[in-house]
């Protein structure tokens, strides 16, 4: 654990030193909070990316299936036309 009194004394003591230590402490807390929020957003983006990939893969599979069906129907119609 930090000894705040020693840190304040090292800075020179008095109100300015207390303010400097308080601002540094607050900045440290904010940095930890922002880092946690950023990590949460990154995890959200990773999850959204996985879900989007799954939707994209499903759409591609559906389009490929439809394309195969249309190709087969086209071939059958051409075969009938040639009879």
TORVEX-398419 format. One record per residue: residue in one letter; x negated, z, y negated of N, C-alpha, C, O in turn. Coordinates in pm, 1 decimal. Layout:
BEGIN
{rec "A", {X, Z, Y}, {X, Z, Y}, {X, Z, Y}, {X, Z, Y}}
...
END
This chain:
BEGIN
{rec "X", {-84.1, 0.0, 118.3}, {0.0, 0.0, 0.0}, {-88.5, 0.0, -124.5}, {-193.9, 63.6, -127.5}}
{rec "X", {-44.2, -71.5, -225.5}, {-121.7, -81.3, -348.5}, {-106.6, 45.3, -433.2}, {-1.3, 108.9, -437.1}}
{rec "X", {-214.3, 77.9, -499.0}, {-211.9, 189.8, -593.2}, {-194.5, 130.2, -732.9}, {-291.4, 87.4, -795.6}}
{rec "X", {-72.7, 128.1, -779.8}, {-41.2, 65.0, -908.8}, {-115.8, 130.3, -1023.6}, {-155.5, 62.6, -1118.5}}
{rec "X", {-135.3, 261.0, -1015.8}, {-205.8, 332.1, -1122.9}, {-348.5, 281.4, -1135.2}, {-398.7, 263.4, -1246.2}}
{rec "X", {-414.3, 258.1, -1022.0}, {-552.3, 207.1, -1024.4}, {-556.8, 65.6, -1081.7}, {-646.4, 31.8, -1159.0}}
{rec "X", {-461.6, -14.9, -1043.9}, {-457.5, -152.5, -1094.8}, {-437.2, -151.7, -1245.6}, {-505.6, -223.9, -1318.2}}
{rec "X", {-344.3, -71.1, -1292.4}, {-317.4, -62.4, -1436.4}, {-441.4, -12.0, -1509.2}, {-474.6, -62.7, -1616.3}}
{rec "X", {-510.7, 87.4, -1452.7}, {-632.4, 139.7, -1515.2}, {-740.6, 32.4, -1519.6}, {-812.7, 23.2, -1619.0}}
{rec "X", {-754.2, -49.4, -1414.2}, {-854.3, -156.4, -1410.0}, {-827.7, -260.9, -1519.1}, {-921.2, -315.1, -1578.0}}
{rec "X", {-701.8, -288.2, -1544.8}, {-665.6, -387.2, -1646.9}, {-693.3, -333.3, -1786.8}, {-712.6, -411.0, -1880.2}}
{rec "X", {-695.4, -204.8, -1801.6}, {-724.3, -147.8, -1933.2}, {-625.2, -42.1, -1973.9}, {-639.7, 20.3, -2079.0}}
{rec "X", {-524.3, -21.2, -1891.5}, {-426.5, 83.8, -1919.5}, {-332.1, 47.6, -2032.7}, {-343.0, -58.7, -2093.8}}
{rec "X", {-241.4, 136.2, -2058.4}, {-146.6, 118.6, -2167.0}, {-31.0, 27.2, -2129.8}, {-21.2, -24.4, -2018.4}}
{rec "X", {55.4, 9.9, -2227.8}, {176.0, -70.8, -2208.8}, {145.0, -215.6, -2170.1}, {210.4, -269.3, -2080.8}}
{rec "X", {46.0, -281.2, -2235.3}, {17.2, -419.8, -2195.3}, {-20.1, -431.9, -2047.2}, {21.5, -526.6, -1980.5}}
{rec "X", {-97.0, -337.8, -1996.5}, {-136.1, -342.4, -1855.8}, {-14.9, -321.6, -1766.0}, {-1.8, -387.9, -1663.1}}
{rec "X", {73.6, -230.3, -1804.1}, {195.2, -207.1, -1725.9}, {280.2, -333.5, -1723.6}, {333.6, -371.2, -1619.2}}
{rec "X", {292.5, -398.6, -1838.8}, {371.6, -522.1, -1847.4}, {308.6, -631.1, -1759.8}, {379.4, -702.9, -1689.1}}
{rec "X", {177.3, -642.9, -1764.6}, {109.1, -744.4, -1683.5}, {134.2, -719.2, -1535.3}, {166.3, -812.4, -1461.7}}
{rec "X", {120.1, -596.0, -1490.9}, {142.4, -562.7, -1350.5}, {287.8, -586.3, -1312.7}, {316.2, -640.1, -1205.6}}
{rec "X", {379.3, -547.0, -1398.9}, {522.1, -567.2, -1370.1}, {554.9, -715.5, -1358.8}, {629.4, -755.9, -1269.6}}
{rec "X", {499.7, -796.7, -1448.5}, {524.8, -940.8, -1442.4}, {461.7, -1002.7, -1317.6}, {521.3, -1090.4, -1255.2}}
{rec "X", {343.7, -958.3, -1281.5}, {279.0, -1009.8, -1160.3}, {360.2, -971.5, -1037.0}, {378.0, -1053.4, -946.8}}
{rec "X", {409.0, -849.0, -1032.4}, {489.7, -803.6, -919.6}, {618.7, -884.9, -910.4}, {659.1, -927.6, -802.2}}
{rec "X", {682.9, -905.7, -1026.8}, {808.1, -984.1, -1029.8}, {781.8, -1128.6, -985.8}, {861.9, -1188.0, -913.7}}
{rec "X", {669.4, -1183.6, -1029.9}, {634.3, -1320.3, -990.5}, {613.3, -1327.8, -839.5}, {655.8, -1424.4, -776.0}}
{rec "X", {549.1, -1228.2, -782.2}, {527.1, -1224.9, -638.3}, {659.7, -1220.6, -562.5}, {678.0, -1290.9, -463.2}}
{rec "X", {752.1, -1136.7, -611.1}, {885.1, -1128.1, -548.3}, {957.5, -1262.8, -558.7}, {1014.9, -1310.7, -460.9}}
{rec "X", {954.4, -1323.2, -677.7}, {1021.3, -1453.3, -696.3}, {960.0, -1560.9, -608.0}, {1031.4, -1644.5, -552.7}}
{rec "X", {828.1, -1558.7, -594.8}, {761.2, -1658.2, -510.9}, {805.4, -1644.0, -365.6}, {832.3, -1744.0, -299.1}}
{rec "X", {813.1, -1520.5, -315.9}, {859.6, -1499.2, -178.7}, {1003.5, -1546.4, -161.4}, {1037.6, -1607.9, -60.3}}
{rec "X", {1087.9, -1517.5, -260.3}, {1229.0, -1557.3, -253.4}, {1242.5, -1709.8, -256.0}, {1319.9, -1767.1, -179.3}}
{rec "X", {1167.5, -1774.0, -343.6}, {1172.6, -1920.2, -354.7}, {1118.6, -1984.4, -227.0}, {1174.4, -2083.0, -178.6}}
{rec "X", {1010.7, -1929.1, -172.7}, {956.3, -1982.0, -47.0}, {1059.8, -1972.5, 65.5}, {1075.3, -2066.0, 144.0}}
{rec "X", {1129.5, -1860.6, 72.8}, {1232.9, -1844.0, 176.2}, {1346.8, -1943.1, 155.9}, {1397.0, -2001.2, 252.1}}
{rec "X", {1387.5, -1962.5, 30.5}, {1494.6, -2058.6, 1.3}, {1450.0, -2200.8, 35.3}, {1527.3, -2278.4, 91.5}}
{rec "X", {1326.5, -2234.8, 1.6}, {1274.9, -2368.7, 33.6}, {1269.4, -2390.2, 184.5}, {1304.2, -2497.7, 233.2}}
{rec "X", {1226.7, -2290.8, 257.1}, {1220.9, -2302.8, 403.2}, {1360.8, -2322.0, 461.4}, {1380.4, -2401.1, 553.7}}
{rec "X", {1457.7, -2248.6, 406.4}, {1596.4, -2264.7, 452.4}, {1646.4, -2405.8, 424.3}, {1712.5, -2465.8, 509.0}}
{rec "X", {1615.5, -2460.1, 305.1}, {1658.6, -2596.4, 272.3}, {1591.4, -2697.8, 363.0}, {1654.8, -2793.9, 406.5}}
{rec "X", {1462.6, -2677.3, 392.2}, {1392.9, -2768.3, 483.3}, {1456.3, -2765.0, 622.3}, {1472.2, -2869.3, 685.8}}
{rec "X", {1492.0, -2646.9, 668.9}, {1558.9, -2636.4, 798.5}, {1693.8, -2706.5, 795.7}, {1731.7, -2772.2, 892.6}}
{rec "X", {1767.1, -2693.0, 684.3}, {1894.6, -2764.4, 669.6}, {1872.3, -2915.8, 675.0}, {1946.8, -2987.8, 741.5}}
{rec "X", {1769.9, -2962.9, 604.8}, {1741.5, -3106.4, 603.6}, {1702.0, -3155.9, 741.9}, {1741.4, -3265.2, 782.6}}
{rec "X", {1623.9, -3075.6, 814.6}, {1585.6, -3114.9, 951.0}, {1709.2, -3126.4, 1040.4}, {1723.6, -3222.3, 1116.2}}
{rec "X", {1797.6, -3027.8, 1030.5}, {1919.8, -3030.1, 1111.2}, {2008.5, -3149.3, 1072.5}, {2061.9, -3218.4, 1159.3}}
{rec "X", {2023.4, -3172.5, 941.9}, {2103.5, -3286.9, 896.3}, {2042.9, -3418.2, 942.9}, {2114.7, -3511.5, 978.7}}
{rec "X", {1911.2, -3424.8, 942.2}, {1843.2, -3545.6, 988.6}, {1869.7, -3569.4, 1137.1}, {1894.4, -3682.6, 1178.7}}
{rec "X", {1864.4, -3462.2, 1217.2}, {1895.2, -3476.1, 1360.3}, {2038.9, -3524.4, 1380.9}, {2064.9, -3612.0, 1463.3}}
{rec "X", {2131.6, -3465.7, 1304.6}, {2271.9, -3505.5, 1318.4}, {2292.2, -3649.8, 1274.6}, {2365.3, -3724.9, 1339.3}}
{rec "X", {2228.1, -3688.9, 1165.2}, {2239.6, -3826.8, 1117.1}, {2180.9, -3923.9, 1218.7}, {2235.0, -4032.4, 1240.1}}
{rec "X", {2070.4, -3884.8, 1281.0}, {2009.6, -3970.1, 1383.4}, {2104.9, -3989.4, 1500.8}, {2117.3, -4099.8, 1554.0}}
{rec "X", {2172.1, -3881.4, 1541.1}, {2267.2, -3891.2, 1652.0}, {2383.1, -3983.8, 1615.6}, {2424.5, -4066.3, 1697.0}}
{rec "X", {2435.0, -3970.6, 1494.9}, {2543.6, -4057.3, 1449.7}, {2496.1, -4202.2, 1445.1}, {2567.1, -4293.4, 1487.5}}
{rec "X", {2375.9, -4221.9, 1393.3}, {2319.6, -4356.8, 1384.9}, {2300.2, -4417.3, 1523.8}, {2331.7, -4534.1, 1546.2}}
{rec "X", {2248.2, -4337.2, 1616.6}, {2230.6, -4386.6, 1753.5}, {2364.7, -4422.8, 1817.0}, {2375.5, -4524.8, 1885.1}}
{rec "X", {2466.6, -4339.8, 1795.1}, {2600.4, -4368.6, 1849.0}, {2657.6, -4495.7, 1788.0}, {2717.3, -4577.2, 1858.4}}
{rec "X", {2639.6, -4513.1, 1656.8}, {2689.7, -4633.7, 1590.2}, {2617.0, -4757.7, 1643.0}, {2679.3, -4860.8, 1668.2}}
{rec "X", {2485.5, -4747.0, 1659.4}, {2408.7, -4860.7, 1711.4}, {2453.4, -4895.7, 1853.2}, {2465.7, -5013.1, 1887.9}}
{rec "X", {2477.5, -4793.1, 1934.5}, {2524.1, -4818.5, 2071.5}, {2661.4, -4886.0, 2069.3}, {2686.1, -4977.8, 2147.6}}
{rec "X", {2750.2, -4842.0, 1981.2}, {2883.2, -4901.7, 1971.3}, {2873.3, -5047.6, 1924.3}, {2942.9, -5134.9, 1976.1}}
{rec "X", {2788.0, -5072.4, 1827.7}, {2770.4, -5210.0, 1777.7}, {2711.1, -5297.9, 1887.3}, {2754.6, -5411.4, 1906.6}}
{rec "X", {2613.1, -5246.1, 1958.2}, {2553.3, -5324.3, 2067.8}, {2656.4, -5352.8, 2176.8}, {2659.4, -5462.8, 2231.9}}
{rec "X", {2740.3, -5255.1, 2207.9}, {2846.1, -5276.9, 2306.4}, {2945.4, -5381.8, 2259.5}, {2986.4, -5468.6, 2336.6}}
{rec "X", {2984.0, -5373.6, 2132.9}, {3078.0, -5471.4, 2077.6}, {3015.9, -5610.5, 2075.9}, {3082.7, -5709.6, 2105.1}}
{rec "X", {2888.5, -5617.0, 2041.7}, {2819.5, -5745.7, 2039.4}, {2815.3, -5807.0, 2179.2}, {2837.3, -5926.9, 2196.2}}
{rec "X", {2787.0, -5723.5, 2278.4}, {2783.2, -5773.4, 2416.5}, {2921.4, -5822.9, 2458.8}, {2932.8, -5926.7, 2524.1}}
{rec "X", {3025.9, -5749.6, 2422.1}, {3162.9, -5789.2, 2456.9}, {3198.9, -5920.9, 2389.0}, {3255.1, -6009.8, 2452.9}}
{rec "X", {3167.7, -5934.5, 2261.9}, {3197.8, -6057.7, 2188.0}, {3120.1, -6175.1, 2246.9}, {3173.6, -6285.2, 2259.9}}
{rec "X", {2994.2, -6151.7, 2282.4}, {2913.5, -6258.4, 2343.7}, {2975.1, -6303.3, 2475.5}, {2982.1, -6422.8, 2504.0}}
{rec "X", {3019.5, -6207.4, 2555.4}, {3081.7, -6241.2, 2683.7}, {3213.3, -6316.6, 2662.3}, {3241.2, -6414.1, 2731.9}}
{rec "X", {3292.9, -6271.8, 2567.2}, {3418.4, -6342.1, 2537.1}, {3390.9, -6483.5, 2487.4}, {3461.0, -6577.5, 2524.8}}
{rec "X", {3290.9, -6498.3, 2404.6}, {3254.6, -6631.1, 2353.5}, {3213.1, -6722.0, 2469.1}, {3252.6, -6838.5, 2474.9}}
{rec "X", {3133.9, -6667.9, 2560.0}, {3091.2, -6746.6, 2676.0}, {3210.1, -6787.2, 2761.9}, {3217.2, -6901.3, 2807.4}}
{rec "X", {3304.4, -6694.4, 2785.0}, {3422.5, -6725.4, 2865.2}, {3507.9, -6832.2, 2798.3}, {3557.8, -6922.9, 2865.0}}
{rec "X", {3525.0, -6821.9, 2666.7}, {3603.8, -6924.2, 2593.2}, {3537.0, -7060.6, 2599.7}, {3604.3, -7162.5, 2615.0}}
{rec "X", {3406.0, -7062.5, 2588.1}, {3334.7, -7189.5, 2596.0}, {3346.0, -7248.8, 2736.5}, {3358.6, -7370.2, 2752.5}}
{rec "X", {3341.4, -7162.1, 2838.0}, {3357.6, -7209.3, 2975.8}, {3495.8, -7269.5, 2996.8}, {3509.3, -7372.5, 3062.9}}
{rec "X", {3600.2, -7205.1, 2940.1}, {3737.1, -7255.9, 2953.0}, {3751.0, -7388.5, 2880.6}, {3820.3, -7478.7, 2927.5}}
{rec "X", {3685.0, -7400.2, 2766.0}, {3695.0, -7522.7, 2688.1}, {3629.3, -7638.3, 2763.4}, {3672.1, -7753.0, 2750.6}}
{rec "X", {3527.3, -7609.0, 2840.6}, {3454.4, -7713.3, 2911.5}, {3518.8, -7752.2, 3044.0}, {3469.7, -7842.2, 3112.1}}
{rec "X", {3628.3, -7685.5, 3081.8}, {3693.1, -7716.6, 3209.2}, {3786.9, -7833.4, 3193.2}, {3851.0, -7874.8, 3289.8}}
END
